[in-house]
Amino acid sequence: MVPPDPTLPRRRVASPPPTDPQTRAESLAVAARALRSAEHVCVLTGAGVSAESGIPTFREAQTGVWAQFSPQELATPGAFASNPGRVWQWYAGRRSTVRAAQPNPAHLALASLAQRVSHATLITQNVDDLHERAGSRDIIRLHGSLLHMRCSASCAGSVEVAEPASAEPPPCPTCGSPMRPDVVWFGESIPMGPFEAARQAAIACDVFLSVGTSNVVEPAASLPWIAATHGATVIVVNPTMEGQRKGPSILPLEGPAAVLLPRLVGEAFAGRRPRRQSE
């Protein structure tokens, strides 16, 4: 664990009660008080948020012509090197699913939350654009974007995939190598720039809101606990608390994000006007 930094200002949020809340209503009330008192809220979202909009997670079985493959067989540098067309077509199908999906109430609640606190940082492990479509801005993307592509030979830059996409990956305009989805594959590291920005936000925040993620896959899984170590209240919203850490500054809210987040934000800021308007 990272030791607390004595130079950081003390947190202004309400501390959790000395005993654990016994009901969901009590947990929501405690979480709402923390959000209402926070100056800086940091949010981490995972696949569970997108799943509530109908976007399959990597744990779900493939369908149709892709049923013979596991996602791990299609989301690696080796898979792309051996059969770039197959990988490209699979990602084309994923893009179609994303474009057909709509932001759910959890996405909308997070966009609303950002308008009601002094400083909000949204970090996502998801590669869709549902947060943007819900109105969130300045998102830290740990795993890239499904709707963008970059050179497989590491030429600089990322561009949006034109639709309808070709059956084969287009050539890089700089070197001619095939373009690949601009996402982090199995066996690849999260880019240090986005992760360092996420880590700094976790250190600085008053409240850390973990939504729709099991918090077991590193390095993103370390972010809530970095925040807790530095004095933040950590609110975990997930359908199950299996595998989640426990502690005096960690408040679990068990259930679907699309149900709990609107209730949480509504209770925290009932009767208060937004500090800023969405663009």
N, C-alpha and C positions, 0 to 999 in steps of 0.2 A: 504494500500500500504506500501511496505517496504521502509523506508527512505534511500536516497543515503548514501553510505559509503564514508566519506571524505578522507579516507586513500587510496582508490583505485586510480590508475593513470587515468588521463583524457583520453578520447577516442580520437583516431587518425582519425576517419572516417569523411568523408564529411557530413555536416549537410544537411537535406532536405531543399529545397528552401523556402523562406518566404511565397510563395503562393503554393497551391496544383498544381501538374502537371495536365495538362488538357487532355493529351492523353496518351495512353498506351506507345507510343514511349518515351515520356518525362519521364514517371514513370520508364521505363526500364533504361533510361540513368542515372537517379538519383540513382537507385538501383545499377547499374553497378559501378558507381563512389564509392559508399560506400563499395562494395565488394573489389574493387581494392585497397582501402586504408586500409582495415582491416588487423589486425594481427591475431585476433582470431574470427572465425565465428562459431556460434552455430546454428545447424539446428534441428528443430522439425518436424517430419513427422507424418501424420495421415492416416486414411483409404482411403482418396481420392487419395493418391499416388498409393496404391495397386489396387484400383478400376480401374485405368487407365491401369492396366495389366490384367483386367478381373476377379479380385478376388472380389466377392460380399461383400458389407458392411453389417453390422448388421441391417441396416434400410431396406434392400431389402427383398422382400417376399421369403419364402422358396419354393423349388420346389420338385417334385417327392414325395417320401414317407414321406418327412419331411414337406410337406406343411401344415400339421395339427398342427405343433408346431411353436412357436415363438422362436427366438434365446435365449430369456430370460428364456424360459422353459428348455433349454438344456445347458445353460452356468452358472449354479449356483452350489454351494456345495450341496444344497438339492436335485437337480436333479440327481447328480451323486450318492448320498447316496441311493436314492430310486430306481434308475435303471442305474447302472454303465455301463452295456453293451450297452444300447441305446445311452448314452452320448458318450461312446467310439467310437461307429460306426459312429455317426454324425461327430466327429472330424476326423475319418479316411477319410470320404468324403471330409472334408475341406483340409486335407493334400494332397489328390489326386489333388484337384483343384490348390493348391499352387504349387505342383511339375510340373503340366502341364503349369503353367504360366511362362512368361519370364519378366525379368526386362525391364521397358520401358525407354524412353529417360530421364525422370526425375531422375530415379535411377542412370543412367549413368552420368548425369550431376553433381549429388551430389558427386559421386566418383571422377570425374574430378576436382571439386571444392576443394576437400580435398588435392589434389596434388599441388594446386596453392596458398595456403595461409600458413602462418607460423604454425597456429594451427587451427584445425577444430574438432568440437565435433558434432557427429551425435546422436540424441536422437530419438527413434521411439516408437510410440504407436502400431505399427503393429506387428503381431506375425508370419509373413512369413519370408522367407530367401532371399527376392529379393534384399535387399541392399547388403548382402554379395555376392550374385552372380554377382552383378554389379561391385564389387571391393571395396566396403567400408569395413573398418576395425574398431575394437574397438568401437562397437556400444553400446550405453546405451539403454537397452530394458526395458521400463516401464511396459509392460504387458506380458513379458515372450516370450516363443517360442512355436509355434504350433508343431514344429518338435521334441520337447523334452518332456519327461515325468518325473514325480517325485512321491514320495510316498504320498498317500492320508492321511496317518497317521503322516506326517511331519518328516519322517526320512530324514536326510541330503542328499543333492546331487540331480543332474539332469542328465539324460542320454538321448541320441538320441533314438527316436522310430525306431525300426527295421521294415523294409518293406520287404514283405507284412506283415502288422500287423494282429494280431489275432482278432477274433470277440469279444473277451472279454478282459478287461484290464489285463495285466500280473501281477503276484504277485510281491510285493516288495522283493528283495533278502535279505533284512535285517529282516523284520518283517512279511512278507506274506500278508500285506494289499494290496488292488488293487492299481496299479499305475494310476495316473491321468494325463491329459495334463498339461504341465508346463506353464500355462497361468493364468492370473488374471481374475477370474470370477466376475459376478455381485454379489455385497455384500461383496467382498473381497477388501482389501487395497493394493495399490501399495507397493512393498517392499521398505523400507526406504533407503537401500543402493543405488539402482539405482536412486531413486528420489533425494536424497541429492547430488549425483554426477551431475545430470541434473541441479539442482538449482545452484550449485556452478559454473557450466559452463555458465548459464544464467547471473549470476552476473558478471563474468569475461570477457564476450565477448564484441567485438566492434560492431558486427552486429549479430542480431538474425534473422534467416530465418525460418518462419513458413509456412509449405507447406502441403496442402491437409487436413487441420483440421479446424473445426469450432471454436475451442478455447472456447468451452462452458462447457466441461466436466472437472471438477477438479479432482485431483490437477494439471494435465498437463496443463490445460488452463491458469494457473497462470504464467507459465514460460516466455512467451513473454513479459508480463507486468512487471515481475521482471526485465528482461533485460532492458526494456525501463526506468524503474525507476532508474536504475543504469547507465544510460547514453548511452545505446546502440541504434543504429538505428534498428528498427524492420521492416522487409520486409515480408508482408503477401501475399502468393501466394495461391489462392483458386478460384474455379469457381464462388463463390458468396461471397460478403462481408457482407451478412446479419448476424447480431449478432456479427460481429468483432468490436473491440474497435477502436476508432479514436484518433488522437493526433498529435502534431507537429513532433514526432519522429517515427510515424507509417506510413509506405508507402505501400498502397495496390496495388497489381498486380492481377487484376481479369482475370481469365482464367485457362485453364487446365495446370497442372504442366508439363506434357510431352511436351507441346509447349513452355511455358514461361521459364522454367529453362534452357534448352539448349541455348536459345537466351540470357538470362541473363548472364550465365557463359561465353558464347562466346564473348559477348560485353565487359564484364569486363576484360577479359584476352586475348583479340585478340593480336596475335603476341608475346605473352609471353610464354616461355617454362615452363613446370611444374617444381616446386621446387624439387619434388621427384617423383620417378616412383612407380606405383602400384606394389604390390608383386605378 
